Amino acid sequence: MTRNARKPQPRIAEGVPRLEQARFEPANRKRLSAPGMRTFLAIADLWGLTEQERLRVLGYPPRSTYHKWAKQAREHAEFTLDADVLTRMSAILGIYQALRILYPTEQAGLAWLRSPHGATVFGGHPPMDFVTDGTQDSLLMVRRFLDAARGGLYMEPNAADRDFVPYDDTDIRFS
């Protein structure tokens, strides 16, 4: 390819929904920042996250910046977070919401987050390890896992599943 040749642009299939770019505009981010931070702080308090875990979840902002955001949010002051931080807070809210749907109490949902899990994506580690590892990808992976569970796609086996014996050919009878 020559230096002046244009790279082929990826094609987007017709009818495939795309994110509206307006959602990332400063006015929208400003509108969502304080309420999002207040919600994040409430969930972090409920989950008992340490300051270090909170910083990792939010993408490692400096401590002073985190405390400034928290103060501004509590005082209902206006400030604007970047899209990465808002996405991370949205993932936490989605995880919290899914746990509230899947489990009868907040304590049961928190127990799920903090207990080792046998699903391949968790590799025997508690999902909270992924929530607090500092990567947006891990946060979204836990959220996607719970969204799939809400949709009935996968969740750890219950007693009926563990005791299930599959049918074999001798179980089929034709009359």
Residue, then its C-alpha position, 0 to 999 in steps of 0.5 A: m500500500t502506498r503512503n497516500a493510499r486510503k485505508p479501507q473504512p469498515r462498513i456498518a451494516e444497515g439497521v445495526p444500531r450505533l451509539e448516539q454520539a450525543r451521549f458523550e457530549p459535555a452537556n450530557r456528561k455534566r448532567l450525569s456526573a453528580p447523580g452518577m457519582r452519588t449512586f456509585l458512592a452509595i453502592a460502594d458504601l453498601w458493598g464495603l469497598t475500600e478507598q483503594e478499591r473505589l479508585r481502581v473501579l473508577g480507573y485510578p484517578p488521583r485520591s485528591t480528584y476522587h475526594k473532590w468528585a465525592k464532595q462535589a457530588r454530595e453538595h450537588a455541585e456541577f462537574t463533568l466526568d469523562a466517558d470512561v469514568l461514567t461507563r465504569m459507574s454505569a457498569i457498577l449500577g448495572i451489576y447492583q441492579a442485576l444482583r437486586i433482580l437475581y437475589p432476594t436480598e442485598q446481602a445475598g447479592l453481595a455474598w455472590l459477589r464475594s464468593p468464589h465462582g465456578a463459571t469459566v470467566f471467573g476461574g474460581h475467583p470471586p466476581m468482586d476480584f474482577v469488579t475491583d481489578g481496575t479494568q473497564d473490561s473486567l467490570l463490563m464482563v461481570r455486568r454482561f455475565l449478570d445480564a445473561a443470568r437475568g435473561g436465563l442464559y447461565m447461572e451457577p447450577n441449583a439443586a435440580d441442575r446438579d441432580f439432573v440425569p440426562y435421558d439416554d436411548t433406553d428411556i425413549r419408548f414407542s408404543 
